[in-house]
Amino acid sequence: GSVPGYYLKYGFKSPQDPKNSPFTFAHSTKDADFFDILNTKPEEMALFKNAMTIMAVLGLKEVVRLYEFDRLEPNEDGIALVDVGGGKGHILNTIREMYPNMKGRSVLEDLKTVLEGGTAVPENEVALRPYDFFKEIQPITGKLSAIICSGQSCRRRASFCRELIVLTHLGSNYFLKAILHDWPDNDCLEILNNLVPAMRGYPHSRLLISELVIPDRNPDP
């Protein structure tokens, strides 16, 4: 198979199934995504990891300058930033270096196998949390405390009154760098939907996305 052969067979449209992509077709395989295939090729996987390590540190300071990370407010547990799918943690190191007065702690999330392979962050300062952004709801969130006002204590003094007063505390903040471009639209929506419960009800919670943006037609090679 070949990449051009994929488009000749299925038409010139954006692939939506990561397990049956042009890469899969070019390797004469079915129902296997990019990483599934690389896992069967140790030498190619090693080259890929080395390339990703280099790419991970290129231009980090330019990216980090685009947002004032020291403006982020931590949640009740003191967590100010969660790097979702953050790999080895190079971006967190750069953020901490450029914003030494940033409030709160940081958390590095990625698959268990990635974190067990070693990270670049000081583990006594950055927490490591295994997380699969397809299979799990974001576990790091804020907290809500509620007071139920019944008819007897309600200032309205009405027996039918039962109102819920919710005190909203600060949620955490989430950073996705170079994640979404790897996946088709439906998968991107799943990744983002798994963050929604952790952010809902926390008006100060922020979702920061650093991503490749290309035009729909005639992108540069």
N, C-alpha and C positions, 0 to 999 in steps of 0.2 A: 504494500500500500504506500501511498504518498499523501502529503497535505493537499496538493492540487486535486488528486483523485477523490478525496473526501468531498470537495465542493462540486466536482463534476457529478458525483453520485447523489448527493443530498441537496444540492442547490447552493447558491451564493447567499447565505444568510448566517447570522450569528448563531453558533452552536449553543444549545441550552442544556445539554446533558454532559457534565464533566467526565462521566465514565464512558462516553462514546463521542469523543471529540476528534478533531483532526489529528492530534497527537496519538490518540488511541488507534485510529485508522491507519496511520503511517507505520505503526508497529504491528499491524495485522492482528490486533487484539480487540476483544469486546468486553464491555462492562468492567473497565479498569481506568481509573483516572491517572493523571500525571504522576502522582506520588506512588500509586500502586505499581506502576510500571517501573519507576526508578528503584523501588525497593527490591526488585528482582535483578537489578544491575548495580552491584556494589561500587564498581569503579565510577560509573556515571553519577551515582548518588553522591559519592565523595566529591567529585568535581562540582556538582550542583551546590552542595553545602559550602564549599570554599568560595564559589562565586557569590552566593548569598551573603556570606560574611563580609566580603569586600563591598558589595552593594549596600549592605546595612550601615556602613560607616561613611559612605560618600554623601556629602552635602547635608549632613545632619544639622550643623549649626545654622545653615540657611533656613532649613525647615523649622527649627525650634524658635528662630527669631520671629516667625510669623504670628505667634500667639504669646501673650504674657502669662506664662504658666504660674507665676507667683500670685495671680489674681484668683486662682482656684481655691474654693473653700472645702476643707475636709468634712467628711461625715462624722457621725457621733463616735465612731471607732477610730477616728484620726486618720482615715485614708482619704487622701486628696486626689490621687490619680491611679487609674487601673489601665495598664497597657495590655489591651486585648490582642492575643496572638502576637505577642511582642518578641518572640524568638529568644535570642540570647540577651536582650535587654540593652542593646547599644543606645537606642534612643532615650531610654530612661537615664542612662549615665550622662548623656549630653544635656538633658533637661536639668538634672541635678547640678551639673557643673555650671550651667549658664544662669540658673535661678537658685542660688544657694539659700535664699531666704524664703523659698516656697514652703508654705505651711503644710503640715501633715506628712504622712508616709506614702510610699508608692507600692504598688503590687504589680508583679510581672505574671501574666497569665499566658499559658500555652499548653499544648498537649503534654501529658506526663513524660512521654518518650523524649520530647524536646528538652524539657527542664532537666531530666535525668542525665542528658548528654553534656551538662555543664552550661553555665551562664557567665555573662561578663559583669554582672552586678554584684555588689557586696551584699551577701545574704543577711548580714546583721543589720542592714539598713533598708533593703528592699525585700518584701515578702514574695515568696514564690507560691503560685497557686495553679495546680493542674486544672485545665478548663478546655472543653470541646465546644466551640461556639455554634456548632450545629445541633448538638444533642442536649445541651444544658441551658437552663435559664440562668442568666447572670447571678451568681451567688452573693456578690458584694453589693450591698445597698445601704440605704439609710434606715432610720427607724421612725415609726410614728407612735405617739402616745395619744390616747383618746379619753375623753371624759363624757360619760353619758348623763345627760340631764333629764331626770324623770319629772313627772307631773308634780310630785310633792315638793321638790327643791327648785323647780323652775320659777324664774322670776315672773313669768306670766301667770303662775298660780292657776293653771288650767289642767284639769285631770286628764285631758286627752293629749297633752303636750308630751312629746318624747323627742328630743332633738339631740343630735350627735355633734359635739364640738371636737374637731380634730386639730391638734397642734402639730404643724408640719416642721420637721427638722431637716437639716441639710442632708441631701444624698451625696453620693460620690460622683466622680467624673471619669469618663471613659475615652480612651484614645485608640483609634484604629489607624495604623500606618501601613500602607501598601498591602492591604488585606482584600478589599472588595474587587480589585481588578482581576483577581485570580478566578472569580466565580461568576456564573451567569446570573441574570437578574433575580430569578426565583431564589437562588441560594443566598444572594446578598440580602434579600428581604428576610429570609430566615435568620441570618446572622443578626440583623438589626432588630427583628421582632423579639429575639431572645434577650435583648437589652431593655426592652420596653418596661417589663415589670419592675426592674431595678431603678428606673428613672421616674416612673409615674408617681405624681404627687410630690415631687421634689423640684420646685421651680428653679433652684440654683444649680441643679445637676446639669452638666454639660457633656455633649458628645462631640469629640474632636476627630475629624477625619482628614488624613493626609493621603492623597491619592493621585494616581495618574489620570489625567483627563484628556481624552482624545476626541476629535470630531467624529460624528457618525459616518461621514463619507470622506474618502480620500485622505486618510491620516498619513502623516509622514512616516517613512519606513524606520 
